[in-house]
Amino acid sequence: MSLSKLSVSLLALAGSAIAGDLPSITAKGSKFFYPNGTQFFIKGVAYQQDVGQAGSTDSSTSTFIDPLSSEANCKRDVPLLKQLGTNVIRTYAIDPKADHSACMKLLNDAGIYVFSDLGEPSLSINRDTPAWNTELFDRYKAVVDEMSQYPNVIGYFAGNEVSNAKNNTGASAYVKAAVRDTKAYIKSKKYRWQGVGYAANDDVDIRAEIADYFNCGDQDEAIDFWGYNIYSWCGQSSMQKSGYDEQTTFFSNYSVPVFFAEYGCNLPSGAAARIFQETAALYSDEMTKVFSGGIVYMYFEEDNDYGLVKVNNGAVSKLKDFSALQTQVTKADPKGVDADDYKPTNKPASCPALTDDWQAINSLPPTPDASLCTCMQSSLSCVHADDLDTKDFGDIFGFICGKSPEVCAGINGDPSTGVYGAYSMCEDAAKLDYVLDAYYQSQKKASTACDFNGQAQVVSPKAASTCSAALASASAINKQAATATAPVGAGSTSGSKGAATSTNAAVAGRPVSHLLSMGEISVALYMGVAMLAGGAMIVL
């Protein structure tokens, strides 16, 4: 490494020692780099109050605290983050309508970059009733639009532990579609490079398949980086006991950067006893050949006892593990490679085959198209009543989809076959209108077929002539989807590659505490009903 390149990197880390913007990070092969070619290693901390591991929140509320919208809090916390040797924070939910300029400037001046999750507690991809729709895409685009103006944003997580066990792997197809569309949106807006990735839990049954799935196939659809939430190194441990050695071997052939998106086991004696021995291992020569660092969970002390600091009445105090982490991070000196000397040879993975443990092929859900959904709704003769509450959607979905399953083919999707209805990407109110009208038409517009105890109403279609071609194409897709058992048009799966299978790397220090958000609960309730044949009967 040349002296000039080393100087630029040190100045970037010094942060406040320089005026102006931090140099934006990019990726090449399986590594991150500064613009001058110096390899970038993440020394991160998760930074968001009232959030559990993997972004879980209290299901009693759909609100969240945007960690980057309070200048006062950032003035309080950024100096402490800098003391820790932090050069990256991870946020789990931000309000794209809020002003983040003050906090982002403080972070910039301290030499700190940002990874931000794209969802929020009430608006994210639900592992039990997954969807990738217009409402979610609008949210993701809004976050990208807001954060792209800041040069110290490295990238975004399109999902976080959405598929976390072998019984919900189909949800990964919807997250990968979100990756595809968010990457395409960044490119269409001509923003600078910002990566779009995924954060996975360490589940022994699917850890290899899910890593391969998000990396395989068309690279315009694949992740730009892979985050791994891992809590298997607890207290005094070793590469072998923790399973870190196996993870290093497995990801040695990965074609994009890999890092720990969460780590910091608090077993057996709570956060105060954390010694962060794993931090030293993470930045050792053995691991830095493969991993690009990691993000410690978590800055704020909460009920789950993972905090580095405690906030009381707005004042912050350091906890015992603060100094333990500070010691390990500040003495860490990862050895990188110069971008000019680095010639990537790793290739994307093969897509995993369908098995009892993996139920998603690489034919993805459609890109959300709000204009098509609007055209569809304007063409209908039977729609939901204006005052219908979303909690009442379930009974109607249940009745219609149970009585006439073919009617719902246009709004359903099956990740195991790659068959998706043309309107599966519309928001739920539009989907409900579609099935109401389809049922109404199937009943030959009987006067009782669009009533549902006043929950539906007959209207006059008002579709514009410009909608004709799109609606005809969607209709053709939906007719095929009603009987298809393979992707409409094309699609196939390819074999899986080998992977680490030892249970040593299971989530030793991570309590199972994923809590459904308000949005997840409501969707699960009414879409779950929709899947039950002959669901709750409604008097017509």
N, C-alpha and C positions, 0 to 999 in steps of 0.2 A: 504494500500500500504506500502510495506517495505521501510526502509530508503535507502537501496541499490538501489532499483528500482527507487525511486524518484531521487536519485543522478545521476543515468545514464541518466534519462530524462532531468534533468536540464543541464547536461553537453552537451547533444545533442543540446539543444536549445542555449547554449552558443557558440557552433560552434567553433570559433577560439580559444577557451580556451582549446580545445583538439587537439591532433595530430591524423591523420589517418582519415579513412572513417566514415561517418555517419552510424549509424545502419539502415539497410534497413527496410522499413515499410512493414507489411503484413496485411492481412484482416482475420477476423474470424467472421462469422455471419454478423451482420450489423455494425461492428465497425472495425476501424484500430488500430493496435498495434505496439509498438516498440518490438524488440525481447525479451526484458526483461519482457514483459507483461503489460507495462503501456499503457493506451489508448492514441492514437494520435489524436489530433484535428487540423484541417487545419485552419491556419490563413494566408490566401493567397492574392496575388495580381496578376492580369493579366499583363503580361509583354511582349509586342510586339508593335513596332511602326507601324503606317500606317495600322491599322486593326480596324474595327468596331466591335460592339458587335456580338457575335457568330462567329467571324472570318471573317466577310465580308470585302471585299477590294474594291478598286476603279476598276471598270470594264474596265478601259482604259489600264490596264496593268496586266500582269500575274506574275510580279516579286514581291518579298517580301523581307523584311529585316530580316534575321536570327538573333534573339536576343541573341543567345548564341555563336556566332562566332567571336565577337569583344571583345578581352580582354580589350581594352581601355574603351569601353562602360561599360563593366561589373565592371571594377575597379571603375568607376564613380558611378554606380547605386547600386551595391550590398551593400555598407555601408548604403545607404539611405533606402534600403529595410529592412536592419537589424534594423535601427532606428524605422521603422514602427512596429516592432515586427513580421515581416513576417517570416513564416517558410515553405511556399510553394509559388512557382510561377507557373503560367500557360502560356505556349507558344502555339501559334496557328499554326505555321509552322516553321520547321527547315530544313536546307539543310543537308541531311544525308552524303553528301560528304565533308562537311566542318569539320574543327577541332574545337571541342567544349571543349577540355580538360581544357583550361585556365579558361573559364567561369564556368564550372562545378566544378572545384577545388575551385574557389572563393565562389561559392554558398555553396559548402560542408563545407568550413571552417567557413562560417557565419551561419551554421545550417539550410540551406534552401534546401528543396526538390523540385522536379519538376514533374508536369503533362504536357505531351506534346500531342497536337493533331497530328494525323497521316497523314492527308492530307496536301495539299497546295492549294493556290488560283486556279491554273489551273489544278489541279489533285485531285479531291475529288468526292464524290457521290453527283450527281445532283438531287435535289428533283423533278424536272420536267421531266427529262429523266434519271431515275436512272439506274445504272449498277454497278456490282461488277465484275471486269475483271482483266486480267493478268497484265495490266499496273498499275492499282491501287494497286493490291496486291504486286507487286514489290516495289512500293513506300512505302507501309506500312511496309514490311519486312525490307527495307533498314533503315527506321527510328528506328525500334526495334533493329536491329543489331548495329546501332551506339550508341543508348542511353543505351542499356543494360549493357554496360561496367561501367556505373556510378552507384554506390550504392544509390545515393540520387534521383534516378528516381523511383517514386511510380507507375506510370502507364500512360496509353494512352487513348485518346478519339478517338474512331473509327468513330465518326460522331458528328456533332454539329448542332442542329436544322435543320436536313435534312427534316424531316416531321414536318412542323410548322403550319399546318392547316388541316382541314378535307378533303381537296381536293387533298392532296398529301401523304396520309398515306401509300400507297403502297411502297413508297421509303424505309420505315423502314425495309422491308424484306431484302433489299440489305445491309443495315447497319448491321443488325443482322448477316447476312452471313459474313460480314467483321469481326465482333466480334468473331464469331466461328473460322474463319480461322486464325486470328491473335493470339488467345489464343492457338490454336493447334500448330502454328509455334513456339511460345515461349516455349511450352512444348517440341517440337521436337528438339529444339536447346539446351535443358537442361539448359536454363537460370534460374536464380532465379525467385521467384514469382514476377510478375509485372502485375497489373490489367489492364483489357481492359474494358472500359465503354463507356457511351454515355452522351451527354449534351443536354437536352431538353429545349425548351421554355415553357412558362407558358400559353398554349392555353386552354381556358375553355372547348372547344369542345372535345379535345382529351387527356387532361392531364392524365386522369386515364387510358385510353386504352393504351397509349404509354408506360407508366410506367409499366403496367402489361405485355405488349408484350415483352419488352426486358428482363423481369425477369422470364418469364414463360418457361415451357418445360424443355428439356434436359439442364442441367446446364453447360455442355460443350459448349453449344451454347449461353448461357445467359450472360449478363453483370456481371462483377465483382464489379462494383460500378455504382451509378447513380448520374449524375450531373444535377442540376436544375438551369437554368438561370432565375432569378426572380427579378423583379424591382417594386414590389407592395408596399413596405414600403417607403414612401416618406416624408422626413422631420419629423415633429412631428406626430407620428402615434401610433398604438397599435397592439397587436397580432390579435385582432378581426377585426379592420378596414383594416389591410393589408392582411388578410387571412392567416397569418402565423399559426394561431391556427388550421385551417382546414388542412393545409399541414402537420402539426405535427401529427395530428390525422390519416390522410391517410397513411403516411409513417411509422407509428408506427408498422405496421405489415410487413414491407419490409424486405427481407431476406439478402440484401447486403448493404454495407455502402451507405448513401445518404448525399450529401453536396451541397451547393450552388456553382455551377460552375461559375456563374457570379452574382453579386448583387451590388447595389449602385445607387439607383434612384437619378437623378439630377433635379427632379422637386420640386418646381415650379421655382426655381431661379438659376439654373445652378450648376455646380460642386462646386463653391466657397461657396455655402450655405449649402453644405451637412454636416450634423451633425453626421451621422452614429449611430443614435439611434438604428437602426436595428441590429448593431453589438453587442450591449449589450444584445439584446434579443436572438440573435443567440447562444451566449455562456452561456445563462442562464440555470438553471436546467431544466426548462420546455422543452427547445429545444434540449439540449445535450443528453437527453435520446434517441433521434431519429436521430438528425443530427450530422454529424462529422465536422462541421464548414463551412467555405465558402471562396470564392475568390472574392475580390473586383475588379470591373472593373472601372478604369484601371490606370496603372502607368503613362503612357505618355498622356499629353494633346494633343488632336487632334481637328478637326473641330466640332466633336459631343459633346465636352465639358464634358468629364468625367475624366480628368486627375488629378493626385496627384502632378505631377511635370511638368515643361515646359522645353524643351530643345531648346536652341538658340545658333547656331554656335558651337555646341558640349558641351556647358556649361549648367548645369542643375540648376534650381531654384525651390524651394518648393512652392507649391500653398497653398491657405488657407485651403483646405480640408485635406492636408497632416497632419497637427497637430491634426485636428479633429479625423481622423482615428487612428493616433498614440495614442491618449489619450484613445480611446475606446478599442483598441486591447491590449495595455499594461496593462490595468486594468482588462481585461477579464481573468477569472480563472475558466475554465470549469472543472467540476467534472466528472471524468471518472470511469471506472470499471476495475479491474484487470483481465487479460485474464484468469487466473486460476479459478477465481470465476464466470466467464461469461459462461453461458450455453445457447447458442442460441436456441430459440424455434420457431422463425419465419420461415415460409415455403414459397417456391416460389409461385408466383401468378398463378392464372388460366389464360390461354390465352384468350384475348378478342374475343367475337363473331363478325362475319362480320355484319356490319350495314352500313347505309348510311354514317356514320361518320368514320368508320374504315374499310379499305379495304386491309388488309394483314393477311394471315393465317400463321401458324407456320411451313409451309413447305418452306424451304429456297432455294435460288438460289444455283447452284453448286459451288464447290470450283474451283477457276481459275486454269487451268492446261495448262501451256504454251506448254508442249510437245504434248498434244492432238491438240492444235491449230496449231502447226507446222506440225504435221502429216496431218491434214486436208488440210492445204494450199498446202503441197507438193503433195497431191493426185489430185489436180484440173487441169482442162484443160482450164479454162477461168478465168482470174484474172484481177485486175485493172492495168492500165498502170503505168509504173514505175514513171512517172512524174505527176501523178494525184494529185492535191491539195485536202486536206481534205475538203475544203469548197465546193468542187464539189461532195462529196459523197452523199449529200442529194437528188439531182435530180435522181441519179441512184437508191438509196433505194426507193424513192417515186414511181418511175415508176414500178420497179419489184414487190415491196410489194403491190402496188395498183392493178397491173394487175394479179398477181399470189400470193395471200396472203399465200397459203400453202407452198410456197417456203421459206418464211421467218420464218416459225415455228421453225426452227433449231436455230435461233438467238434471238428469242423473249422470253419474260417472262411475266407471269401474277401473281402478288402477291396475288390476290384475289382468285385464284384457285390453286396456287402452281404449275402451269405447266411452266416448263422452258426448252427451247431447249438446247441440249447438248453443243452448241457453243455460248450460250448467255453470257458465261464468257470470250470469246475471245475479244481482242481489236478490234476497229472499222474497221481497214484495213482488218483484217482476216475475220470479219463478211461480209464485202463487197465482198471479194473474194468468200465466200461461196454462197451468193445469186447470184452473177454473174454466177458462174458455174452451180448452180441449175437451173437457168433460161436457160442457154445455153443447158443443157441436156434436159430440158423440151421442147425445140424447136428443138429437134433432131439434135443438133449441126449445125443448119443452119448457113451459112457463115456470115449472117448479125446479128446473135444473140449474137455475142461477139465482138462488135465494139463500139457502143455507141459514135459515132463521134471521134473515136480514144482514148476513155477513158478506153477501155478494150482491152485485147490481149489474143490470143490463145497461150498456152504453153504446153510443154510435161510433163505429170505427173511424179513425181520422189519419190513417197512415199516408204519408206523403208519397208521391210517385217515385221519388228517389229511393224509396225503401224497397221497391219491388224486387230487384235483383238479389239483394241481401237476404230478404225474407224467403225467396224461392230456394236459394242455396241452403239456408238453415233448415227449411222444410225437408229438403232432400237428405240432409245429414241425419235429421231426426228419424226419418223413415228407416234409414239403414240402421241407426242405433237401436231401434226397437227390437231387432232380431240379430244384430251382429254379435259375434263372439271373438272378434279380433279387431284391431284398430281400423277405422274407416279410412280407406285409401292405402295405408302402409303401416308397417310397424313390426318389430320382432325383438326377441331377447337374445342375448349372447351369454356365453358361459362366464362363470365366476372364477376368480383367481384364489390362490391359497391365502390363508390369514392366520394370525395368532389365535389360538383357541384356549389357552390356559385361563382358568378362572382367577388367577392371581391378581389380575388387573380389574377385578370387579370393584364396584363403588364402595369401598370400605368405609370411608369417612363421610358419606353423604346420606343423611336421612331422607327417606322417601316422603317428600312433602309438597308434591306438585298440587297446587290448588286451582280449580277451575275459576276463571273470571266470570263476571256476570254475563258477558256475551257468550262464553262457551257453554254456560249452563242453559241459557235460553235456546240456543241453537240445538244443543244436544236433546233438549226436551222435545221440541217440535219436529226436528228432522228425524229423531229416533222413532217417534210415533209414525212418521211417514213410511218407515221401512216395514211396519207391521201390516201384513195383509189383513184386510178387514178391520183396520184400526177404528178408533172411537167413532161410532155411527152418529151421523147428524141427521136430524129430521129435515127433509127437504120441503 
